[in-house]
């Protein structure tokens, strides 16, 4: 069983989706995240163990590599696809059991901005680390963030922006959220934003990469 957990974490780290997937070349014709997850569950492993002992370990490695520029967006997207292949087996089990996720993370790209690659990477990384993710999509107004936060008390909000022109919207949305409920935690990210901007608009945390979001959430839930 331990060997299968290790293989599963390798599949996530290197983006091996299933046996027929040609990527990565060094794992050609080997079982991927799809087959190994099914083998573990069929062998009696719990969904939580598959998540904790396989998927999270692989995702943490991807996150650190991405932060250190050892891998780039295409490789991370392959890891995301491998994660999806595993999660299709786990999500129904989590939904049907009392297994508690670490917490809830609500994410969206702010109003006026339709870019979603960065948001999707963060959502995938956070979900892979044991959190329930509510993805509000792109072009999200303050009201939608606030409504989602009210429906999920204790959730952390993540605001993403890729365009310099939408930084103003990020500021307005953050201030609206805080005016509604100052206890709602808001983290921000995206190419044009930085720590100084985070302080200026009253957000709780700026994260330059997906792994930083995971570490912030882990600190919040500890």
C-alpha positions in Angstrom: 0.0 0.0 0.0 2.8 2.4 0.9 4.4 1.8 -2.5 1.1 2.8 -4.2 0.9 6.0 -2.2 4.4 6.8 -3.4 3.5 6.1 -7.0 0.4 8.2 -6.7 2.4 11.2 -5.3 4.9 10.7 -8.2 2.0 10.8 -10.7 0.8 14.1 -9.3 4.3 15.6 -9.1 5.1 14.7 -12.7 1.6 14.9 -14.3 0.9 11.3 -15.1 -2.8 11.2 -15.7 -3.5 7.6 -16.7 -1.8 4.6 -18.3 -2.4 5.8 -21.9 -1.1 9.3 -21.3 2.2 9.8 -23.1 3.3 12.4 -20.6 5.8 12.4 -18.9 8.0 10.3 -21.3 9.8 8.6 -18.4 6.5 7.2 -17.1 5.2 6.0 -20.5 3.0 2.8 -20.3 2.9 3.0 -16.4 -0.3 3.3 -14.4 -1.3 6.9 -13.8 -3.2 8.8 -11.1 -6.5 7.4 -12.4 -5.5 3.7 -12.1 -3.5 4.0 -8.9 -6.3 5.9 -7.0 -8.8 3.2 -8.0 -6.3 0.4 -6.9 -5.9 2.1 -3.5 -9.6 2.5 -2.9 -10.3 -1.1 -4.1 -7.6 -2.2 -1.7 -9.4 -0.6 1.3 -7.6 2.7 1.5 -9.8 5.6 2.8 -10.4 8.6 0.6 -8.7 10.7 3.3 -5.6 8.5 3.3 -5.4 8.7 -0.5 -5.6 12.5 -0.2 -3.1 12.9 2.6 -0.6 10.2 1.8 -0.6 10.5 -2.0 -2.1 13.6 -3.5 -1.1 16.2 -1.0 2.5 15.1 -0.9 2.7 15.3 -4.7 1.0 18.7 -4.8 3.3 20.1 -2.2 6.3 19.1 -4.3 4.7 20.7 -7.4 4.0 23.9 -5.5 7.6 24.2 -4.2 9.0 23.5 -7.7 6.8 26.1 -9.3 7.8 28.7 -6.7 11.5 28.0 -7.4 11.0 28.1 -11.2 12.0 24.4 -11.5 8.7 23.7 -13.4 6.4 26.0 -15.3 2.7 26.5 -16.1 2.4 23.6 -18.6 3.8 21.1 -16.2 1.6 22.4 -13.4 -1.4 22.1 -15.6 -0.5 18.4 -16.3 -0.3 17.9 -12.5 -3.8 19.5 -12.3 -5.1 17.0 -14.8 -3.6 14.1 -12.9 -5.2 15.5 -9.7 -8.6 15.7 -11.4 -8.2 12.1 -12.5 -7.8 11.1 -8.9 -10.4 13.5 -7.4 -13.2 12.1 -9.6 -13.0 9.0 -7.3 -12.6 10.9 -4.1 -15.2 13.7 -4.3 -18.2 11.4 -4.1 -16.7 9.7 -1.1 -16.0 13.0 0.7 -19.5 14.1 -0.1 -21.0 10.9 1.3 -19.0 10.8 4.5 -18.4 13.0 7.5 -14.8 13.5 6.5 -13.9 17.0 7.3 -11.9 19.0 4.9 -9.3 21.4 6.4 -11.5 24.4 5.5 -13.2 26.3 2.7 -11.5 28.6 0.2 -13.5 30.8 -2.1 -11.7 32.2 -5.1 -12.5 34.3 -8.1 -11.0 36.7 -10.6 -12.1 40.2 -9.8 -14.7 42.2 -11.8 -13.4 43.4 -15.2 -10.8 40.6 -15.5 -11.5 37.4 -17.5 -8.1 35.7 -16.9 -8.3 32.4 -15.1 -5.1 30.4 -15.5 -3.6 31.8 -12.3 -6.8 31.4 -10.4 -7.2 27.8 -11.7 -3.7 26.9 -10.6 -4.3 28.3 -7.1 -7.7 26.5 -6.9 -6.2 23.2 -8.0 -3.2 23.5 -5.6 -5.5 24.4 -2.6 -8.0 21.6 -3.3 -5.1 19.1 -3.7 -3.9 20.1 -0.2 -7.2 19.1 1.4 -9.5 22.1 1.3 -13.0 22.5 -0.2 -12.7 25.1 -3.0 -15.6 27.2 -4.3 -14.6 28.8 -7.6 -16.7 31.8 -8.5 -15.1 32.1 -11.9 -14.0 35.4 -13.6 -15.4 38.9 -13.6 -16.7 38.5 -10.1 -18.3 41.5 -8.3 -18.1 42.3 -4.6 -21.6 41.2 -4.0 -20.9 37.7 -5.2 -17.8 37.3 -3.0 -19.8 38.6 0.0 -22.7 36.3 -0.7 -20.4 33.3 -0.9 -18.6 34.3 2.3 -21.9 34.7 4.2 -23.0 31.2 3.0 -19.7 29.7 4.2 -18.8 31.2 7.5 -15.1 30.9 8.3 -14.1 30.6 4.6 -11.1 32.5 3.3 -11.5 34.6 0.2 -9.0 34.7 -2.6 -9.0 37.5 -5.1 -7.1 37.3 -8.4 -6.2 39.9 -11.0 -3.9 39.8 -14.0 -4.5 43.2 -15.4 -3.1 46.5 -14.0 -6.4 48.1 -15.0 -8.4 45.8 -12.6 -6.3 46.5 -9.5 -8.8 49.3 -8.7 -11.6 46.8 -8.8 -9.7 44.5 -6.5 -9.3 47.4 -4.0 -13.0 48.3 -4.1 -14.0 44.7 -3.7 -11.7 44.1 -0.8 -12.9 47.3 1.0 -16.5 46.3 0.4 -15.9 42.8 1.9 -14.2 44.3 4.9 -16.9 46.9 5.4 -19.5 44.1 5.3 -17.6 41.9 7.8 -14.1 42.8 8.9 -13.5 39.3 10.2 -13.5 37.8 6.7 -10.0 36.9 5.6 -9.0 38.1 2.2 -5.8 37.1 0.3 -4.9 38.5 -3.0 -2.6 37.5 -5.9 -1.8 38.1 -9.5 0.9 39.6 -11.7 0.3 43.3 -11.0 -0.1 43.1 -7.2 2.4 43.1 -4.4 2.8 43.3 -0.6 2.6 47.1 -0.7 -0.7 47.0 -2.6 -2.0 44.4 -0.2 -1.4 46.7 2.8 -2.8 49.7 1.0 -6.2 48.0 0.2 -6.6 46.3 3.6 -6.3 42.7 2.4 -4.9 40.1 4.9 -2.3 38.4 2.8 -0.5 38.8 -0.5 0.7 35.5 -2.0 3.1 35.6 -5.1 2.5 31.9 -5.9 0.0 29.1 -5.2 2.1 27.4 -2.6 2.0 30.6 -0.6 -1.8 30.5 -0.5 -1.6 26.9 0.8 0.8 27.9 3.5 -1.4 30.8 4.5 -4.5 28.6 4.7 -2.6 25.9 6.7 -1.5 28.6 9.2 -5.1 29.8 9.5 -6.4 26.3 10.1 -3.7 25.2 12.5 
